[in-house]
Amino acid sequence: MRETVSLGHSTGGVHCGIALGPGLPSLRQARDRTRGQLAAWGIVEQADTVVLLVNELVTNALCHAPGPVRLNLFLENGILHCEVLDGHRTRPRPGRADVQDESGRGLRLVEALAGRWGSHPVDEGKAVWFELSVSVQ
């Protein structure tokens, strides 16, 4: 499992980028690094929601996209912007899961819990993102 972290400033805010290795073991890495970064930034109240939403986006990337996955977290003026970049060009759409289905609900969770969410193309694939207003302590 490969991990690189870059910390810096992005248009006046702060940024953390994490390169994730292939496969589902990277899911735990994404959750742990997200929770740690939120704590470092003083985001406590919304941490569980953010980690859940990051988990959903990273799971989709790891299960449906080829190649490397990158998680970026940006914090500026009380808005947390999280994005997951992957190598698949198809933009995601919320699924329609039946009661018995084991998958297909992740983007519905993102849609329900995030302030905003979306996706856009990037050089070698796409970025799927969400934003959430957060309280910094």
N, CA, C and O atoms as CSV, one atom per row, in Angstrom:
chain,resi,resn,atom,element,x,y,z
A,1,MET,N,N,0.845,-1.169,0.000
A,1,MET,CA,C,0.000,0.000,0.000
A,1,MET,C,C,0.894,1.235,0.000
A,1,MET,O,O,1.762,1.386,0.859
A,2,ARG,N,N,0.672,2.112,-0.968
A,2,ARG,CA,C,1.474,3.300,-1.128
A,2,ARG,C,C,0.706,4.507,-0.607
A,2,ARG,O,O,-0.486,4.656,-0.878
A,3,GLU,N,N,1.376,5.351,0.126
A,3,GLU,CA,C,0.712,6.546,0.645
A,3,GLU,C,C,1.646,7.726,0.519
A,3,GLU,O,O,2.800,7.663,0.941
A,4,THR,N,N,1.154,8.793,-0.056
A,4,THR,CA,C,1.887,10.043,-0.043
A,4,THR,C,C,0.930,11.102,0.459
A,4,THR,O,O,-0.251,11.105,0.113
A,5,VAL,N,N,1.436,11.978,1.257
A,5,VAL,CA,C,0.614,13.046,1.803
A,5,VAL,C,C,1.288,14.359,1.483
A,5,VAL,O,O,2.487,14.524,1.711
A,6,SER,N,N,0.530,15.279,0.963
A,6,SER,CA,C,1.064,16.609,0.740
A,6,SER,C,C,0.177,17.591,1.469
A,6,SER,O,O,-1.046,17.562,1.333
A,7,LEU,N,N,0.782,18.439,2.222
A,7,LEU,CA,C,0.041,19.478,2.940
A,7,LEU,C,C,0.451,20.814,2.367
A,7,LEU,O,O,1.634,21.057,2.126
A,8,GLY,N,N,-0.490,21.656,2.156
A,8,GLY,CA,C,-0.157,22.951,1.599
A,8,GLY,C,C,-1.335,23.881,1.710
A,8,GLY,O,O,-2.323,23.594,2.386
A,9,HIS,N,N,-1.212,24.990,1.039
A,9,HIS,CA,C,-2.277,25.979,1.047
A,9,HIS,C,C,-2.875,26.070,-0.340
A,9,HIS,O,O,-2.151,26.072,-1.336
A,10,SER,N,N,-4.170,26.144,-0.408
A,10,SER,CA,C,-4.894,26.211,-1.667
A,10,SER,C,C,-5.854,27.381,-1.592
A,10,SER,O,O,-6.827,27.335,-0.839
A,11,THR,N,N,-5.600,28.414,-2.348
A,11,THR,CA,C,-6.429,29.615,-2.382
A,11,THR,C,C,-6.824,30.080,-0.984
A,11,THR,O,O,-7.989,30.392,-0.737
A,12,GLY,N,N,-5.862,30.126,-0.077
A,12,GLY,CA,C,-6.116,30.626,1.263
A,12,GLY,C,C,-6.545,29.580,2.258
A,12,GLY,O,O,-6.549,29.855,3.458
A,13,GLY,N,N,-6.904,28.398,1.818
A,13,GLY,CA,C,-7.302,27.325,2.716
A,13,GLY,C,C,-6.168,26.348,2.914
A,13,GLY,O,O,-5.018,26.643,2.588
A,14,VAL,N,N,-6.487,25.193,3.446
A,14,VAL,CA,C,-5.488,24.144,3.638
A,14,VAL,C,C,-5.918,22.912,2.853
A,14,VAL,O,O,-7.099,22.716,2.565
A,15,HIS,N,N,-4.938,22.091,2.516
A,15,HIS,CA,C,-5.156,20.948,1.629
A,15,HIS,C,C,-4.368,19.754,2.125
A,15,HIS,O,O,-3.259,19.897,2.641
A,16,CYS,N,N,-4.946,18.580,1.966
A,16,CYS,CA,C,-4.259,17.323,2.238
A,16,CYS,C,C,-4.582,16.377,1.090
A,16,CYS,O,O,-5.751,16.154,0.775
A,17,GLY,N,N,-3.549,15.820,0.466
A,17,GLY,CA,C,-3.739,14.870,-0.618
A,17,GLY,C,C,-3.156,13.520,-0.249
A,17,GLY,O,O,-2.061,13.446,0.309
A,18,ILE,N,N,-3.876,12.455,-0.555
A,18,ILE,CA,C,-3.450,11.106,-0.194
A,18,ILE,C,C,-3.567,10.218,-1.427
A,18,ILE,O,O,-4.658,10.063,-1.976
A,19,ALA,N,N,-2.460,9.638,-1.865
A,19,ALA,CA,C,-2.484,8.667,-2.955
A,19,ALA,C,C,-2.768,7.299,-2.356
A,19,ALA,O,O,-2.075,6.860,-1.438
A,20,LEU,N,N,-3.777,6.637,-2.869
A,20,LEU,CA,C,-4.194,5.348,-2.333
A,20,LEU,C,C,-3.753,4.228,-3.256
A,20,LEU,O,O,-3.796,4.359,-4.479
A,21,GLY,N,N,-3.331,3.129,-2.659
A,21,GLY,CA,C,-2.958,1.958,-3.429
A,21,GLY,C,C,-4.195,1.243,-3.941
A,21,GLY,O,O,-5.317,1.588,-3.568
A,22,PRO,N,N,-3.995,0.252,-4.792
A,22,PRO,CA,C,-5.143,-0.485,-5.323
A,22,PRO,C,C,-5.753,-1.407,-4.275
A,22,PRO,O,O,-5.084,-1.810,-3.323
A,23,GLY,N,N,-7.000,-1.728,-4.454
A,23,GLY,CA,C,-7.663,-2.720,-3.608
A,23,GLY,C,C,-8.307,-2.145,-2.372
A,23,GLY,O,O,-8.040,-1.015,-1.965
A,24,LEU,N,N,-9.163,-2.959,-1.790
A,24,LEU,CA,C,-9.957,-2.530,-0.647
A,24,LEU,C,C,-9.169,-2.245,0.632
A,24,LEU,O,O,-9.688,-1.523,1.484
A,25,PRO,N,N,-7.933,-2.769,0.830
A,25,PRO,CA,C,-7.183,-2.334,2.017
A,25,PRO,C,C,-6.974,-0.814,2.075
A,25,PRO,O,O,-6.801,-0.248,3.154
A,26,SER,N,N,-6.991,-0.167,0.918
A,26,SER,CA,C,-6.842,1.290,0.894
A,26,SER,C,C,-8.044,2.009,1.473
A,26,SER,O,O,-7.956,3.185,1.828
A,27,LEU,N,N,-9.154,1.319,1.570
A,27,LEU,CA,C,-10.356,1.925,2.139
A,27,LEU,C,C,-10.134,2.314,3.598
A,27,LEU,O,O,-10.495,3.415,4.016
A,28,ARG,N,N,-9.549,1.422,4.355
A,28,ARG,CA,C,-9.254,1.733,5.760
A,28,ARG,C,C,-8.253,2.881,5.852
A,28,ARG,O,O,-8.386,3.765,6.698
A,29,GLN,N,N,-7.262,2.861,4.985
A,29,GLN,CA,C,-6.275,3.941,4.943
A,29,GLN,C,C,-6.971,5.282,4.688
A,29,GLN,O,O,-6.660,6.277,5.344
A,30,ALA,N,N,-7.896,5.309,3.753
A,30,ALA,CA,C,-8.613,6.552,3.439
A,30,ALA,C,C,-9.415,7.034,4.647
A,30,ALA,O,O,-9.399,8.222,4.967
A,31,ARG,N,N,-10.112,6.120,5.316
A,31,ARG,CA,C,-10.899,6.504,6.500
A,31,ARG,C,C,-9.991,7.015,7.618
A,31,ARG,O,O,-10.266,8.054,8.218
A,32,ASP,N,N,-8.909,6.282,7.898
A,32,ASP,CA,C,-8.002,6.660,8.991
A,32,ASP,C,C,-7.327,8.007,8.718
A,32,ASP,O,O,-7.237,8.851,9.609
A,33,ARG,N,N,-6.856,8.203,7.489
A,33,ARG,CA,C,-6.171,9.463,7.158
A,33,ARG,C,C,-7.160,10.630,7.180
A,33,ARG,O,O,-6.820,11.733,7.608
A,34,THR,N,N,-8.384,10.375,6.716
A,34,THR,CA,C,-9.396,11.434,6.751
A,34,THR,C,C,-9.711,11.817,8.187
A,34,THR,O,O,-9.726,13.002,8.522
A,35,ARG,N,N,-9.962,10.837,9.034
A,35,ARG,CA,C,-10.277,11.122,10.436
A,35,ARG,C,C,-9.113,11.863,11.108
A,35,ARG,O,O,-9.336,12.810,11.863
A,36,GLY,N,N,-7.892,11.441,10.841
A,36,GLY,CA,C,-6.728,12.111,11.421
A,36,GLY,C,C,-6.588,13.546,10.944
A,36,GLY,O,O,-6.271,14.435,11.734
A,37,GLN,N,N,-6.823,13.780,9.653
A,37,GLN,CA,C,-6.711,15.136,9.127
A,37,GLN,C,C,-7.817,16.028,9.656
A,37,GLN,O,O,-7.575,17.198,9.953
A,38,LEU,N,N,-9.012,15.505,9.777
A,38,LEU,CA,C,-10.107,16.289,10.343
A,38,LEU,C,C,-9.790,16.692,11.781
A,38,LEU,O,O,-10.036,17.831,12.177
A,39,ALA,N,N,-9.249,15.767,12.555
A,39,ALA,CA,C,-8.865,16.082,13.942
A,39,ALA,C,C,-7.792,17.160,13.966
A,39,ALA,O,O,-7.843,18.070,14.793
A,40,ALA,N,N,-6.823,17.063,13.064
A,40,ALA,CA,C,-5.752,18.067,13.009
A,40,ALA,C,C,-6.306,19.446,12.662
A,40,ALA,O,O,-5.777,20.459,13.118
A,41,TRP,N,N,-7.350,19.489,11.871
A,41,TRP,CA,C,-7.970,20.757,11.502
A,41,TRP,C,C,-9.022,21.207,12.505
A,41,TRP,O,O,-9.587,22.290,12.353
A,42,GLY,N,N,-9.298,20.401,13.528
A,42,GLY,CA,C,-10.276,20.771,14.543
A,42,GLY,C,C,-11.719,20.516,14.139
A,42,GLY,O,O,-12.637,21.138,14.675
A,43,ILE,N,N,-11.920,19.613,13.203
A,43,ILE,CA,C,-13.278,19.263,12.765
A,43,ILE,C,C,-13.686,18.002,13.511
A,43,ILE,O,O,-13.211,16.908,13.207
A,44,VAL,N,N,-14.565,18.165,14.485
A,44,VAL,CA,C,-14.964,17.050,15.341
A,44,VAL,C,C,-16.421,16.670,15.091
A,44,VAL,O,O,-16.740,15.502,14.871
A,45,GLU,N,N,-17.294,17.666,15.127
A,45,GLU,CA,C,-18.731,17.429,15.082
A,45,GLU,C,C,-19.180,16.669,13.827
A,45,GLU,O,O,-20.043,15.795,13.916
A,46,GLN,N,N,-18.611,16.988,12.674
A,46,GLN,CA,C,-19.042,16.363,11.425
A,46,GLN,C,C,-18.110,15.237,10.969
A,46,GLN,O,O,-18.259,14.736,9.854
A,47,ALA,N,N,-17.160,14.833,11.802
A,47,ALA,CA,C,-16.157,13.853,11.375
A,47,ALA,C,C,-16.778,12.535,10.923
A,47,ALA,O,O,-16.369,11.997,9.894
A,48,ASP,N,N,-17.738,12.004,11.649
A,48,ASP,CA,C,-18.340,10.720,11.262
A,48,ASP,C,C,-19.024,10.813,9.898
A,48,ASP,O,O,-18.915,9.896,9.084
A,49,THR,N,N,-19.717,11.902,9.651
A,49,THR,CA,C,-20.391,12.081,8.366
A,49,THR,C,C,-19.372,12.175,7.241
A,49,THR,O,O,-19.537,11.543,6.197
A,50,VAL,N,N,-18.322,12.957,7.446
A,50,VAL,CA,C,-17.289,13.102,6.415
A,50,VAL,C,C,-16.634,11.758,6.117
A,50,VAL,O,O,-16.447,11.407,4.952
A,51,VAL,N,N,-16.285,11.010,7.149
A,51,VAL,CA,C,-15.636,9.711,6.949
A,51,VAL,C,C,-16.570,8.757,6.207
A,51,VAL,O,O,-16.118,8.017,5.332
A,52,LEU,N,N,-17.848,8.759,6.533
A,52,LEU,CA,C,-18.818,7.922,5.819
A,52,LEU,C,C,-18.854,8.281,4.337
A,52,LEU,O,O,-18.814,7.396,3.482
A,53,LEU,N,N,-18.929,9.568,4.031
A,53,LEU,CA,C,-19.011,9.999,2.635
A,53,LEU,C,C,-17.718,9.715,1.877
A,53,LEU,O,O,-17.761,9.296,0.720
A,54,VAL,N,N,-16.567,9.938,2.515
A,54,VAL,CA,C,-15.288,9.586,1.891
A,54,VAL,C,C,-15.252,8.090,1.611
A,54,VAL,O,O,-14.821,7.666,0.538
A,55,ASN,N,N,-15.702,7.293,2.570
A,55,ASN,CA,C,-15.739,5.843,2.410
A,55,ASN,C,C,-16.553,5.461,1.160
A,55,ASN,O,O,-16.139,4.593,0.392
A,56,GLU,N,N,-17.681,6.095,0.966
A,56,GLU,CA,C,-18.517,5.783,-0.189
A,56,GLU,C,C,-17.833,6.134,-1.500
A,56,GLU,O,O,-17.845,5.333,-2.434
A,57,LEU,N,N,-17.234,7.323,-1.586
A,57,LEU,CA,C,-16.587,7.720,-2.836
A,57,LEU,C,C,-15.356,6.872,-3.132
A,57,LEU,O,O,-15.135,6.488,-4.281
A,58,VAL,N,N,-14.556,6.577,-2.121
A,58,VAL,CA,C,-13.369,5.753,-2.330
A,58,VAL,C,C,-13.769,4.328,-2.698
A,58,VAL,O,O,-13.145,3.720,-3.568
A,59,THR,N,N,-14.795,3.787,-2.052
A,59,THR,CA,C,-15.269,2.446,-2.408
A,59,THR,C,C,-15.657,2.382,-3.878
A,59,THR,O,O,-15.273,1.446,-4.580
A,60,ASN,N,N,-16.413,3.368,-4.351
A,60,ASN,CA,C,-16.801,3.395,-5.761
A,60,ASN,C,C,-15.585,3.422,-6.664
A,60,ASN,O,O,-15.530,2.690,-7.653
A,61,ALA,N,N,-14.612,4.257,-6.338
A,61,ALA,CA,C,-13.411,4.354,-7.171
A,61,ALA,C,C,-12.640,3.036,-7.188
A,61,ALA,O,O,-12.217,2.577,-8.249
A,62,LEU,N,N,-12.460,2.434,-6.030
A,62,LEU,CA,C,-11.689,1.195,-5.950
A,62,LEU,C,C,-12.395,0.030,-6.644
A,62,LEU,O,O,-11.738,-0.846,-7.206
A,63,CYS,N,N,-13.712,0.015,-6.609
A,63,CYS,CA,C,-14.468,-1.093,-7.200
A,63,CYS,C,C,-14.723,-0.931,-8.698
A,63,CYS,O,O,-14.867,-1.926,-9.408
A,64,HIS,N,N,-14.779,0.305,-9.184
A,64,HIS,CA,C,-15.228,0.519,-10.560
A,64,HIS,C,C,-14.211,1.170,-11.482
A,64,HIS,O,O,-14.463,1.259,-12.684
A,65,ALA,N,N,-13.086,1.624,-10.979
A,65,ALA,CA,C,-12.148,2.364,-11.825
A,65,ALA,C,C,-10.785,1.684,-11.866
A,65,ALA,O,O,-10.321,1.154,-10.857
A,66,PRO,N,N,-10.154,1.699,-13.018
A,66,PRO,CA,C,-8.798,1.154,-13.112
A,66,PRO,C,C,-7.767,2.155,-12.594
A,66,PRO,O,O,-8.013,3.361,-12.562
A,67,GLY,N,N,-6.628,1.642,-12.197
A,67,GLY,CA,C,-5.504,2.514,-11.866
A,67,GLY,C,C,-5.564,3.135,-10.494
A,67,GLY,O,O,-6.357,2.740,-9.639
A,68,PRO,N,N,-4.701,4.122,-10.303
A,68,PRO,CA,C,-4.563,4.742,-8.979
A,68,PRO,C,C,-5.772,5.604,-8.610
A,68,PRO,O,O,-6.525,6.074,-9.462
A,69,VAL,N,N,-5.917,5.785,-7.302
A,69,VAL,CA,C,-6.982,6.609,-6.737
A,69,VAL,C,C,-6.324,7.633,-5.827
A,69,VAL,O,O,-5.376,7.320,-5.107
A,70,ARG,N,N,-6.828,8.845,-5.865
A,70,ARG,CA,C,-6.297,9.906,-5.007
A,70,ARG,C,C,-7.450,10.576,-4.275
A,70,ARG,O,O,-8.497,10.865,-4.853
A,71,LEU,N,N,-7.230,10.814,-2.988
A,71,LEU,CA,C,-8.189,11.512,-2.133
A,71,LEU,C,C,-7.606,12.869,-1.789
A,71,LEU,O,O,-6.482,12.952,-1.294
A,72,ASN,N,N,-8.345,13.924,-2.043
A,72,ASN,CA,C,-7.942,15.277,-1.691
A,72,ASN,C,C,-8.966,15.879,-0.754
A,72,ASN,O,O,-10.171,15.770,-0.979
A,73,LEU,N,N,-8.482,16.513,0.293
A,73,LEU,CA,C,-9.326,17.227,1.248
A,73,LEU,C,C,-8.894,18.683,1.250
A,73,LEU,O,O,-7.706,18.984,1.371
A,74,PHE,N,N,-9.850,19.582,1.116
A,74,PHE,CA,C,-9.584,21.023,1.130
A,74,PHE,C,C,-10.487,21.654,2.181
A,74,PHE,O,O,-11.670,21.327,2.268
A,75,LEU,N,N,-9.937,22.542,2.964
A,75,LEU,CA,C,-10.726,23.273,3.957
A,75,LEU,C,C,-10.494,24.752,3.758
A,75,LEU,O,O,-9.360,25.232,3.785
A,76,GLU,N,N,-11.594,25.471,3.558
A,76,GLU,CA,C,-11.495,26.919,3.401
A,76,GLU,C,C,-12.790,27.572,3.851
A,76,GLU,O,O,-13.872,27.212,3.386
A,77,ASN,N,N,-12.676,28.525,4.749
A,77,ASN,CA,C,-13.819,29.317,5.209
A,77,ASN,C,C,-15.000,28.464,5.679
A,77,ASN,O,O,-16.150,28.757,5.351
A,78,GLY,N,N,-14.717,27.420,6.439
A,78,GLY,CA,C,-15.766,26.590,7.004
A,78,GLY,C,C,-16.407,25.615,6.032
A,78,GLY,O,O,-17.408,24.981,6.366
A,79,ILE,N,N,-15.845,25.485,4.830
A,79,ILE,CA,C,-16.337,24.527,3.842
A,79,ILE,C,C,-15.263,23.473,3.623
A,79,ILE,O,O,-14.122,23.789,3.285
A,80,LEU,N,N,-15.644,22.217,3.820
A,80,LEU,CA,C,-14.754,21.094,3.541
A,80,LEU,C,C,-15.131,20.539,2.176
A,80,LEU,O,O,-16.277,20.155,1.942
A,81,HIS,N,N,-14.158,20.504,1.285
A,81,HIS,CA,C,-14.344,19.954,-0.058
A,81,HIS,C,C,-13.506,18.687,-0.132
A,81,HIS,O,O,-12.288,18.732,0.042
A,82,CYS,N,N,-14.150,17.569,-0.388
A,82,CYS,CA,C,-13.465,16.281,-0.511
A,82,CYS,C,C,-13.654,15.783,-1.929
A,82,CYS,O,O,-14.766,15.803,-2.459
A,83,GLU,N,N,-12.559,15.331,-2.551
A,83,GLU,CA,C,-12.686,14.785,-3.889
A,83,GLU,C,C,-11.865,13.515,-4.016
A,83,GLU,O,O,-10.803,13.370,-3.411
A,84,VAL,N,N,-12.385,12.603,-4.818
A,84,VAL,CA,C,-11.708,11.349,-5.110
A,84,VAL,C,C,-11.500,11.297,-6.614
A,84,VAL,O,O,-12.454,11.372,-7.390
A,85,LEU,N,N,-10.240,11.167,-7.017
A,85,LEU,CA,C,-9.892,11.095,-8.425
A,85,LEU,C,C,-9.569,9.658,-8.792
A,85,LEU,O,O,-8.874,8.954,-8.059
A,86,ASP,N,N,-10.086,9.230,-9.944
A,86,ASP,CA,C,-9.814,7.872,-10.400
A,86,ASP,C,C,-9.642,7.869,-11.916
A,86,ASP,O,O,-9.792,8.904,-12.565
A,87,GLY,N,N,-9.328,6.710,-12.475
A,87,GLY,CA,C,-9.024,6.589,-13.890
A,87,GLY,C,C,-10.190,6.181,-14.768
A,87,GLY,O,O,-9.971,5.752,-15.901
A,88,HIS,N,N,-11.396,6.294,-14.301
A,88,HIS,CA,C,-12.573,5.916,-15.084
A,88,HIS,C,C,-13.281,7.184,-15.532
A,88,HIS,O,O,-13.549,8.062,-14.712
A,89,ARG,N,N,-13.583,7.293,-16.799
A,89,ARG,CA,C,-14.186,8.526,-17.323
A,89,ARG,C,C,-15.700,8.623,-17.117
A,89,ARG,O,O,-16.255,9.720,-17.176
A,90,THR,N,N,-16.363,7.520,-16.881
A,90,THR,CA,C,-17.824,7.541,-16.727
A,90,THR,C,C,-18.204,8.228,-15.425
A,90,THR,O,O,-17.733,7.865,-14.347
A,91,ARG,N,N,-19.065,9.225,-15.549
A,91,ARG,CA,C,-19.498,9.962,-14.368
A,91,ARG,C,C,-20.549,9.153,-13.617
A,91,ARG,O,O,-21.405,8.519,-14.234
A,92,PRO,N,N,-20.486,9.174,-12.296
A,92,PRO,CA,C,-21.413,8.355,-11.509
A,92,PRO,C,C,-22.814,8.961,-11.446
A,92,PRO,O,O,-23.005,10.172,-11.562
A,93,ARG,N,N,-23.772,8.078,-11.259
A,93,ARG,CA,C,-25.152,8.493,-11.032
A,93,ARG,C,C,-25.677,7.701,-9.848
A,93,ARG,O,O,-25.340,6.527,-9.693
A,94,PRO,N,N,-26.495,8.320,-9.013
A,94,PRO,CA,C,-27.076,7.569,-7.899
A,94,PRO,C,C,-27.863,6.368,-8.418
A,94,PRO,O,O,-28.620,6.476,-9.383
A,95,GLY,N,N,-27.674,5.226,-7.763
A,95,GLY,CA,C,-28.341,4.001,-8.186
A,95,GLY,C,C,-29.729,3.866,-7.601
A,95,GLY,O,O,-30.165,4.661,-6.769
A,96,ARG,N,N,-30.400,2.842,-8.059
A,96,ARG,CA,C,-31.721,2.493,-7.526
A,96,ARG,C,C,-31.600,1.101,-6.938
A,96,ARG,O,O,-31.687,0.103,-7.654
A,97,ALA,N,N,-31.405,1.043,-5.661
A,97,ALA,CA,C,-31.216,-0.246,-4.993
A,97,ALA,C,C,-32.542,-0.754,-4.442
A,97,ALA,O,O,-33.307,-0.013,-3.825
A,98,ASP,N,N,-32.790,-2.029,-4.681
A,98,ASP,CA,C,-33.942,-2.683,-4.061
A,98,ASP,C,C,-33.587,-3.060,-2.627
A,98,ASP,O,O,-32.421,-3.010,-2.235
A,99,VAL,N,N,-34.575,-3.428,-1.867
A,99,VAL,CA,C,-34.382,-3.768,-0.456
A,99,VAL,C,C,-33.332,-4.859,-0.279
A,99,VAL,O,O,-32.555,-4.811,0.675
A,100,GLN,N,N,-33.292,-5.836,-1.171
A,100,GLN,CA,C,-32.371,-6.968,-1.051
A,100,GLN,C,C,-30.970,-6.688,-1.617
A,100,GLN,O,O,-30.054,-7.473,-1.376
A,101,ASP,N,N,-30.786,-5.604,-2.353
A,101,ASP,CA,C,-29.494,-5.310,-2.971
A,101,ASP,C,C,-28.447,-4.955,-1.924
A,101,ASP,O,O,-28.728,-4.268,-0.942
A,102,GLU,N,N,-27.232,-5.442,-2.162
A,102,GLU,CA,C,-26.128,-5.170,-1.238
A,102,GLU,C,C,-25.344,-3.919,-1.615
A,102,GLU,O,O,-24.485,-3.485,-0.847
A,103,SER,N,N,-25.609,-3.342,-2.747
A,103,SER,CA,C,-24.909,-2.134,-3.168
A,103,SER,C,C,-25.891,-1.225,-3.896
A,103,SER,O,O,-27.049,-1.580,-4.118
A,104,GLY,N,N,-25.401,-0.049,-4.259
A,104,GLY,CA,C,-26.239,0.869,-5.011
A,104,GLY,C,C,-26.808,2.025,-4.213
A,104,GLY,O,O,-27.623,2.791,-4.728
A,105,ARG,N,N,-26.389,2.164,-2.959
A,105,ARG,CA,C,-26.935,3.227,-2.113
A,105,ARG,C,C,-25.934,4.335,-1.784
A,105,ARG,O,O,-26.316,5.360,-1.220
A,106,GLY,N,N,-24.675,4.146,-2.125
A,106,GLY,CA,C,-23.625,5.060,-1.704
A,106,GLY,C,C,-23.821,6.495,-2.143
A,106,GLY,O,O,-23.723,7.414,-1.330
A,107,LEU,N,N,-24.098,6.698,-3.426
A,107,LEU,CA,C,-24.284,8.069,-3.892
A,107,LEU,C,C,-25.576,8.682,-3.371
A,107,LEU,O,O,-25.678,9.904,-3.267
A,108,ARG,N,N,-26.556,7.859,-3.044
A,108,ARG,CA,C,-27.772,8.387,-2.399
A,108,ARG,C,C,-27.432,8.939,-1.015
A,108,ARG,O,O,-27.978,9.961,-0.599
A,109,LEU,N,N,-26.531,8.261,-0.307
A,109,LEU,CA,C,-26.061,8.778,0.988
A,109,LEU,C,C,-25.336,10.111,0.798
A,109,LEU,O,O,-25.580,11.072,1.528
A,110,VAL,N,N,-24.451,10.153,-0.183
A,110,VAL,CA,C,-23.716,11.390,-0.457
A,110,VAL,C,C,-24.705,12.502,-0.793
A,110,VAL,O,O,-24.592,13.616,-0.281
A,111,GLU,N,N,-25.659,12.202,-1.639
A,111,GLU,CA,C,-26.677,13.177,-2.039
A,111,GLU,C,C,-27.468,13.692,-0.836
A,111,GLU,O,O,-27.784,14.879,-0.759
A,112,ALA,N,N,-27.784,12.801,0.098
A,112,ALA,CA,C,-28.598,13.167,1.258
A,112,ALA,C,C,-27.820,13.939,2.321
A,112,ALA,O,O,-28.375,14.826,2.969
A,113,LEU,N,N,-26.540,13.610,2.506
A,113,LEU,CA,C,-25.786,14.158,3.634
A,113,LEU,C,C,-24.879,15.336,3.281
A,113,LEU,O,O,-24.587,16.166,4.142
A,114,ALA,N,N,-24.436,15.418,2.043
A,114,ALA,CA,C,-23.522,16.501,1.656
A,114,ALA,C,C,-24.312,17.758,1.334
A,114,ALA,O,O,-25.474,17.698,0.933
A,115,GLY,N,N,-23.659,18.897,1.518
A,115,GLY,CA,C,-24.276,20.149,1.112
A,115,GLY,C,C,-24.410,20.221,-0.405
A,115,GLY,O,O,-25.431,20.668,-0.928
A,116,ARG,N,N,-23.367,19.776,-1.105
A,116,ARG,CA,C,-23.342,19.699,-2.567
A,116,ARG,C,C,-22.458,18.534,-2.955
A,116,ARG,O,O,-21.586,18.134,-2.183
A,117,TRP,N,N,-22.668,17.989,-4.132
A,117,TRP,CA,C,-21.779,16.960,-4.634
A,117,TRP,C,C,-21.856,16.969,-6.158
A,117,TRP,O,O,-22.786,17.521,-6.746
A,118,GLY,N,N,-20.860,16.348,-6.780
A,118,GLY,CA,C,-20.859,16.283,-8.232
A,118,GLY,C,C,-19.628,15.557,-8.732
A,118,GLY,O,O,-18.911,14.906,-7.972
A,119,SER,N,N,-19.405,15.682,-10.015
A,119,SER,CA,C,-18.215,15.092,-10.623
A,119,SER,C,C,-17.831,15.929,-11.828
A,119,SER,O,O,-18.649,16.668,-12.376
A,120,HIS,N,N,-16.587,15.805,-12.228
A,120,HIS,CA,C,-16.108,16.480,-13.430
A,120,HIS,C,C,-14.936,15.692,-14.006
A,120,HIS,O,O,-14.235,14.985,-13.282
A,121,PRO,N,N,-14.732,15.821,-15.317
A,121,PRO,CA,C,-13.619,15.104,-15.930
A,121,PRO,C,C,-12.283,15.719,-15.519
A,121,PRO,O,O,-12.180,16.927,-15.307
A,122,VAL,N,N,-11.278,14.880,-15.413
A,122,VAL,CA,C,-9.890,15.311,-15.220
A,122,VAL,C,C,-9.064,14.627,-16.306
A,122,VAL,O,O,-9.587,13.811,-17.064
A,123,ASP,N,N,-7.777,14.956,-16.383
A,123,ASP,CA,C,-6.920,14.473,-17.472
A,123,ASP,C,C,-7.064,12.983,-17.748
A,123,ASP,O,O,-7.258,12.583,-18.896
A,124,GLU,N,N,-6.973,12.175,-16.730
A,124,GLU,CA,C,-6.944,10.727,-16.929
A,124,GLU,C,C,-8.142,10.015,-16.306
A,124,GLU,O,O,-8.034,8.847,-15.932
A,125,GLY,N,N,-9.265,10.690,-16.190
A,125,GLY,CA,C,-10.425,10.049,-15.581
A,125,GLY,C,C,-11.428,11.080,-15.115
A,125,GLY,O,O,-11.873,11.930,-15.885
A,126,LYS,N,N,-11.779,10.994,-13.840
A,126,LYS,CA,C,-12.766,11.924,-13.285
A,126,LYS,C,C,-12.466,12.196,-11.817
A,126,LYS,O,O,-11.702,11.480,-11.170
A,127,ALA,N,N,-13.088,13.249,-11.318
A,127,ALA,CA,C,-13.086,13.567,-9.891
A,127,ALA,C,C,-14.542,13.577,-9.439
A,127,ALA,O,O,-15.392,14.216,-10.058
A,128,VAL,N,N,-14.815,12.864,-8.355
A,128,VAL,CA,C,-16.130,12.891,-7.724
A,128,VAL,C,C,-15.929,13.596,-6.389
A,128,VAL,O,O,-14.997,13.263,-5.657
A,129,TRP,N,N,-16.771,14.551,-6.061
A,129,TRP,CA,C,-16.529,15.400,-4.902
A,129,TRP,C,C,-17.820,15.657,-4.130
A,129,TRP,O,O,-18.933,15.461,-4.618
A,130,PHE,N,N,-17.602,16.109,-2.890
A,130,PHE,CA,C,-18.718,16.622,-2.098
A,130,PHE,C,C,-18.204,17.771,-1.257
A,130,PHE,O,O,-17.006,17.880,-0.994
A,131,GLU,N,N,-19.120,18.627,-0.840
A,131,GLU,CA,C,-18.809,19.720,0.070
A,131,GLU,C,C,-19.753,19.652,1.263
A,131,GLU,O,O,-20.900,19.215,1.166
A,132,LEU,N,N,-19.218,20.102,2.388
A,132,LEU,CA,C,-19.976,20.094,3.631
A,132,LEU,C,C,-19.549,21.292,4.458
A,132,LEU,O,O,-18.355,21.556,4.597
A,133,SER,N,N,-20.503,22.013,5.003
A,133,SER,CA,C,-20.173,23.079,5.960
A,133,SER,C,C,-19.732,22.421,7.249
A,133,SER,O,O,-20.390,21.503,7.739
A,134,VAL,N,N,-18.623,22.883,7.802
A,134,VAL,CA,C,-18.088,22.270,9.016
A,134,VAL,C,C,-17.795,23.337,10.070
A,134,VAL,O,O,-17.552,24.504,9.762
A,135,SER,N,N,-17.828,22.894,11.306
A,135,SER,CA,C,-17.442,23.741,12.433
A,135,SER,C,C,-16.018,23.375,12.819
A,135,SER,O,O,-15.711,22.207,13.058
A,136,VAL,N,N,-15.155,24.372,12.878
A,136,VAL,CA,C,-13.768,24.145,13.251
A,136,VAL,C,C,-13.591,24.597,14.700
A,136,VAL,O,O,-13.887,25.739,15.049
A,137,GLN,N,N,-13.097,23.667,15.544
A,137,GLN,CA,C,-12.915,23.997,16.961
A,137,GLN,C,C,-11.481,24.338,17.261
A,137,GLN,O,O,-11.145,24.642,18.406
